[in-house]
Amino acid sequence: MYIKHVREVKEEEVNYEGSINAKIQWLITKDVGANHFAMRRFIIKKDGKIPKHQHDWEHEIYMLSGRGVVGIDEEEVEVDKDMFIYIPPNKPHWFRNPYNEDCIFLCLIPYK
């Protein structure tokens, strides 16, 4: 069993080129025995963004608080607390926060 509080996990800068005011916390990883999925927490501050990118793996996202805009392919959708998002593999996607409050969400990804 592995139990921690989010305050105990270091916030790191999102490392995609062009990311602005975006942090990531790696909550559950292989380091604690999770061999199939990683759970990450993202915080995108006002006027922050994670630019368009894509991966060979899917994303499952759950909005914890705030509002933001998620883009998939060429479509953008406003999202807020308690909404959830599925992004299929190899789909271009991005996130931005034009709002005053932090956009905070969980993102689960499989290990390949």
PyRosetta script that sets phi, psi and omega in degrees:
from pyrosetta import init, pose_from_sequence

init()
pose = pose_from_sequence("MYIKHVREVKEEEVNYEGSINAKIQWLITKDVGANHFAMRRFIIKKDGKIPKHQHDWEHEIYMLSGRGVVGIDEEEVEVDKDMFIYIPPNKPHWFRNPYNEDCIFLCLIPYK")
pose.set_psi(1, 145.4)
pose.set_omega(1, -179.9)
pose.set_phi(2, -137.7)
pose.set_psi(2, 118.0)
pose.set_omega(2, -178.6)
pose.set_phi(3, -133.8)
pose.set_psi(3, 129.8)
pose.set_omega(3, 176.1)
pose.set_phi(4, -145.5)
pose.set_psi(4, 167.0)
pose.set_omega(4, 171.5)
pose.set_phi(5, -100.5)
pose.set_psi(5, 146.7)
pose.set_omega(5, -178.0)
pose.set_phi(6, -56.7)
pose.set_psi(6, -27.9)
pose.set_omega(6, 177.8)
pose.set_phi(7, -64.3)
pose.set_psi(7, -20.9)
pose.set_omega(7, -177.7)
pose.set_phi(8, -86.3)
pose.set_psi(8, -3.0)
pose.set_omega(8, -175.8)
pose.set_phi(9, -108.3)
pose.set_psi(9, 127.2)
pose.set_omega(9, -177.2)
pose.set_phi(10, -61.3)
pose.set_psi(10, 135.7)
pose.set_omega(10, 171.3)
pose.set_phi(11, -88.3)
pose.set_psi(11, 129.3)
pose.set_omega(11, 178.9)
pose.set_phi(12, -119.6)
pose.set_psi(12, 155.6)
pose.set_omega(12, 174.5)
pose.set_phi(13, -67.3)
pose.set_psi(13, 140.3)
pose.set_omega(13, 172.6)
pose.set_phi(14, -67.3)
pose.set_psi(14, 132.0)
pose.set_omega(14, -170.5)
pose.set_phi(15, -97.8)
pose.set_psi(15, 18.4)
pose.set_omega(15, 173.3)
pose.set_phi(16, -79.1)
pose.set_psi(16, 133.8)
pose.set_omega(16, 178.9)
pose.set_phi(17, -58.0)
pose.set_psi(17, 129.9)
pose.set_omega(17, -179.3)
pose.set_phi(18, 95.4)
pose.set_psi(18, -5.6)
pose.set_omega(18, 176.5)
pose.set_phi(19, -67.7)
pose.set_psi(19, 140.6)
pose.set_omega(19, -179.6)
pose.set_phi(20, -135.1)
pose.set_psi(20, 133.2)
pose.set_omega(20, 175.3)
pose.set_phi(21, 50.7)
pose.set_psi(21, 42.5)
pose.set_omega(21, -179.0)
pose.set_phi(22, -128.5)
pose.set_psi(22, 128.8)
pose.set_omega(22, -179.6)
pose.set_phi(23, -118.7)
pose.set_psi(23, 155.5)
pose.set_omega(23, 176.7)
pose.set_phi(24, -132.8)
pose.set_psi(24, 144.2)
pose.set_omega(24, 171.0)
pose.set_phi(25, -125.2)
pose.set_psi(25, 126.4)
pose.set_omega(25, 177.3)
pose.set_phi(26, -88.8)
pose.set_psi(26, 99.4)
pose.set_omega(26, -173.4)
pose.set_phi(27, -79.9)
pose.set_psi(27, -50.0)
pose.set_omega(27, -179.7)
pose.set_phi(28, -130.6)
pose.set_psi(28, 126.6)
pose.set_omega(28, -175.5)
pose.set_phi(29, -141.9)
pose.set_psi(29, -178.3)
pose.set_omega(29, 175.2)
pose.set_phi(30, -58.9)
pose.set_psi(30, -28.7)
pose.set_omega(30, -179.0)
pose.set_phi(31, -59.5)
pose.set_psi(31, -22.9)
pose.set_omega(31, 179.8)
pose.set_phi(32, -109.7)
pose.set_psi(32, 9.5)
pose.set_omega(32, 175.4)
pose.set_phi(33, 102.8)
pose.set_psi(33, 1.8)
pose.set_omega(33, 178.6)
pose.set_phi(34, -82.4)
pose.set_psi(34, 100.6)
pose.set_omega(34, -172.5)
pose.set_phi(35, -91.3)
pose.set_psi(35, -7.3)
pose.set_omega(35, -175.6)
pose.set_phi(36, -114.4)
pose.set_psi(36, -33.4)
pose.set_omega(36, -176.9)
pose.set_phi(37, -137.5)
pose.set_psi(37, 152.5)
pose.set_omega(37, 170.8)
pose.set_phi(38, -113.2)
pose.set_psi(38, 140.1)
pose.set_omega(38, 174.6)
pose.set_phi(39, -110.6)
pose.set_psi(39, 125.7)
pose.set_omega(39, -178.9)
pose.set_phi(40, -125.2)
pose.set_psi(40, 150.5)
pose.set_omega(40, 176.7)
pose.set_phi(41, -117.8)
pose.set_psi(41, 126.9)
pose.set_omega(41, 179.2)
pose.set_phi(42, -110.2)
pose.set_psi(42, 144.3)
pose.set_omega(42, 174.4)
pose.set_phi(43, -128.2)
pose.set_psi(43, 116.2)
pose.set_omega(43, 176.5)
pose.set_phi(44, -113.3)
pose.set_psi(44, 116.6)
pose.set_omega(44, -178.2)
pose.set_phi(45, -76.6)
pose.set_psi(45, 171.1)
pose.set_omega(45, 177.5)
pose.set_phi(46, -51.0)
pose.set_psi(46, 134.0)
pose.set_omega(46, -179.1)
pose.set_phi(47, 63.5)
pose.set_psi(47, 14.5)
pose.set_omega(47, 177.0)
pose.set_phi(48, -84.8)
pose.set_psi(48, 164.4)
pose.set_omega(48, 178.8)
pose.set_phi(49, -159.2)
pose.set_psi(49, 155.7)
pose.set_omega(49, 165.8)
pose.set_phi(50, -119.5)
pose.set_psi(50, 116.1)
pose.set_omega(50, -172.0)
pose.set_phi(51, -69.8)
pose.set_psi(51, 170.2)
pose.set_omega(51, -179.0)
pose.set_phi(52, -56.7)
pose.set_psi(52, 130.7)
pose.set_omega(52, 177.7)
pose.set_phi(53, -157.5)
pose.set_psi(53, 173.1)
pose.set_omega(53, 176.7)
pose.set_phi(54, -152.8)
pose.set_psi(54, 160.4)
pose.set_omega(54, -176.6)
pose.set_phi(55, -139.1)
pose.set_psi(55, 169.3)
pose.set_omega(55, 176.0)
pose.set_phi(56, -83.8)
pose.set_psi(56, 3.8)
pose.set_omega(56, -176.7)
pose.set_phi(57, -125.6)
pose.set_psi(57, 159.1)
pose.set_omega(57, 178.3)
pose.set_phi(58, -79.7)
pose.set_psi(58, 165.8)
pose.set_omega(58, 174.4)
pose.set_phi(59, -128.5)
pose.set_psi(59, 138.3)
pose.set_omega(59, 167.8)
pose.set_phi(60, -116.7)
pose.set_psi(60, 123.6)
pose.set_omega(60, -172.4)
pose.set_phi(61, -124.5)
pose.set_psi(61, 138.1)
pose.set_omega(61, 175.4)
pose.set_phi(62, -129.6)
pose.set_psi(62, 123.2)
pose.set_omega(62, -179.2)
pose.set_phi(63, -77.8)
pose.set_psi(63, 121.5)
pose.set_omega(63, -179.9)
pose.set_phi(64, -89.4)
pose.set_psi(64, -42.5)
pose.set_omega(64, -179.2)
pose.set_phi(65, -163.1)
pose.set_psi(65, 164.2)
pose.set_omega(65, -180.0)
pose.set_phi(66, 77.0)
pose.set_psi(66, -168.9)
pose.set_omega(66, 177.5)
pose.set_phi(67, -132.6)
pose.set_psi(67, 160.1)
pose.set_omega(67, 176.2)
pose.set_phi(68, -164.2)
pose.set_psi(68, -177.4)
pose.set_omega(68, 177.2)
pose.set_phi(69, -125.1)
pose.set_psi(69, 128.6)
pose.set_omega(69, 175.5)
pose.set_phi(70, -112.7)
pose.set_psi(70, 136.4)
pose.set_omega(70, 176.0)
pose.set_phi(71, -113.2)
pose.set_psi(71, 137.1)
pose.set_omega(71, 176.3)
pose.set_phi(72, -136.4)
pose.set_psi(72, 128.0)
pose.set_omega(72, -171.0)
pose.set_phi(73, 56.6)
pose.set_psi(73, -116.3)
pose.set_omega(73, -180.0)
pose.set_phi(74, -112.6)
pose.set_psi(74, 10.2)
pose.set_omega(74, -177.6)
pose.set_phi(75, -103.3)
pose.set_psi(75, 139.6)
pose.set_omega(75, 173.0)
pose.set_phi(76, -116.9)
pose.set_psi(76, 139.6)
pose.set_omega(76, -179.2)
pose.set_phi(77, -135.2)
pose.set_psi(77, 135.1)
pose.set_omega(77, 174.2)
pose.set_phi(78, -76.6)
pose.set_psi(78, 134.4)
pose.set_omega(78, 179.5)
pose.set_phi(79, -127.6)
pose.set_psi(79, 153.5)
pose.set_omega(79, 176.8)
pose.set_phi(80, -147.9)
pose.set_psi(80, -174.7)
pose.set_omega(80, -173.5)
pose.set_phi(81, -46.2)
pose.set_psi(81, 137.0)
pose.set_omega(81, 176.2)
pose.set_phi(82, 72.0)
pose.set_psi(82, 7.3)
pose.set_omega(82, 171.5)
pose.set_phi(83, -87.4)
pose.set_psi(83, 156.6)
pose.set_omega(83, 177.2)
pose.set_phi(84, -134.6)
pose.set_psi(84, 154.7)
pose.set_omega(84, -169.9)
pose.set_phi(85, -137.5)
pose.set_psi(85, 137.1)
pose.set_omega(85, 171.0)
pose.set_phi(86, -114.6)
pose.set_psi(86, 125.9)
pose.set_omega(86, 175.9)
pose.set_phi(87, -114.6)
pose.set_psi(87, 115.0)
pose.set_omega(87, -179.2)
pose.set_phi(88, -67.1)
pose.set_psi(88, 162.5)
pose.set_omega(88, 176.2)
pose.set_phi(89, -58.2)
pose.set_psi(89, 147.9)
pose.set_omega(89, 173.4)
pose.set_phi(90, 63.3)
pose.set_psi(90, 17.9)
pose.set_omega(90, 175.5)
pose.set_phi(91, -95.9)
pose.set_psi(91, 125.9)
pose.set_omega(91, 174.7)
pose.set_phi(92, -60.6)
pose.set_psi(92, 135.7)
pose.set_omega(92, -179.4)
pose.set_phi(93, -150.7)
pose.set_psi(93, 159.8)
pose.set_omega(93, -179.4)
pose.set_phi(94, -158.6)
pose.set_psi(94, 166.7)
pose.set_omega(94, -179.2)
pose.set_phi(95, -136.8)
pose.set_psi(95, 146.3)
pose.set_omega(95, 173.3)
pose.set_phi(96, -150.5)
pose.set_psi(96, 155.5)
pose.set_omega(96, -179.4)
pose.set_phi(97, -130.0)
pose.set_psi(97, 96.3)
pose.set_omega(97, 176.8)
pose.set_phi(98, -86.2)
pose.set_psi(98, 5.2)
pose.set_omega(98, -172.4)
pose.set_phi(99, -99.8)
pose.set_psi(99, 166.5)
pose.set_omega(99, -176.6)
pose.set_phi(100, -74.7)
pose.set_psi(100, -27.6)
pose.set_omega(100, -177.2)
pose.set_phi(101, -94.7)
pose.set_psi(101, 154.0)
pose.set_omega(101, 177.5)
pose.set_phi(102, -62.9)
pose.set_psi(102, 141.0)
pose.set_omega(102, 172.8)
pose.set_phi(103, -98.4)
pose.set_psi(103, 115.8)
pose.set_omega(103, -175.3)
pose.set_phi(104, -123.8)
pose.set_psi(104, 128.9)
pose.set_omega(104, -179.1)
pose.set_phi(105, -147.9)
pose.set_psi(105, 154.9)
pose.set_omega(105, 170.8)
pose.set_phi(106, -91.8)
pose.set_psi(106, 144.6)
pose.set_omega(106, 175.9)
pose.set_phi(107, -136.7)
pose.set_psi(107, 121.4)
pose.set_omega(107, 177.6)
pose.set_phi(108, -105.7)
pose.set_psi(108, 135.8)
pose.set_omega(108, 178.7)
pose.set_phi(109, -133.7)
pose.set_psi(109, 147.5)
pose.set_omega(109, 176.6)
pose.set_phi(110, -81.5)
pose.set_psi(110, 155.0)
pose.set_omega(110, 170.0)
pose.set_phi(111, -86.4)
pose.set_psi(111, 139.1)
pose.set_omega(111, 177.1)
pose.set_phi(112, -99.0)
pose.dump_pdb("model.pdb")
